Amino acid sequence: MTLQTFIDTQWQPLVFPTFKPSTQHGYKTVLGVHVLPGWKDWRLREIDRLAIQRLVADKFLQKTG
């Protein structure tokens, strides 16, 4: 299952509504700007600790570089 499919079919309908509006806004922003552009077609099993560290490091370098 891809990350986009998981978000659309499970996370958004089941978990997302349990958050306060301000938290929902934050998640929408982070997913839309930082996570989904690069990972929407990734399978969930491919998103491991190293992949997350790379994403964070790349974002940090973009901001400071």
N, C-alpha and C positions, 0 to 999 in steps of 0.2 A: 504494500500500500504506500502511495506517495504521501508526502507531508501535506500537500494541498488537499488530497482526498480525505485524509484523516481530519484535517481542520474543518472541512466542509460537511462531512458526514457524521462526525462524532464529537469533536471538541466544541465547535460552535453551537450546535443545537443542545448539547447536554451540559457543558461546563460554563461556557461564556455567559449565559443568562444569570448565573449565580453570582456574578461579580457586580460590584457597585458601578454606576455609570462612569465615574472617573477612572476606575480600573479597566473597564471595557475600552475606554478611549485610549489608554496607555497601551494595552495589548494590540489594539487595531493599528496604532502607529508603529510599534516595534515590528509587528508581523509584516505590515505593508511596506515599510521603508527598509528594514534591515534583514529580515529573515526570508520572506517568500521570494523576493527577486532572485536570490541565488539558490534557494533550496526547494522551491515548490515542486519540482519534479524528482527530488531525491526520495528514495525509499526510506521508510522509518529506520530500518535496520542499518542503513548507511550513516546515519547521524549518530556518531559516537563522540566520546570526550575529545578526541583529537580534532575532529571536524568543528566542534563548538569552539575550541581554543583558537583554531585558525580563523574562524569568523570574527571572534572578538579581537584578535590581533590585527587582522586586516582592517577592521573598522577603526581601531585605535590609530593605526598608521595613516589611514585616510584623513583622520581628524588632525593629526599632528604633523603630517608630512606635507 
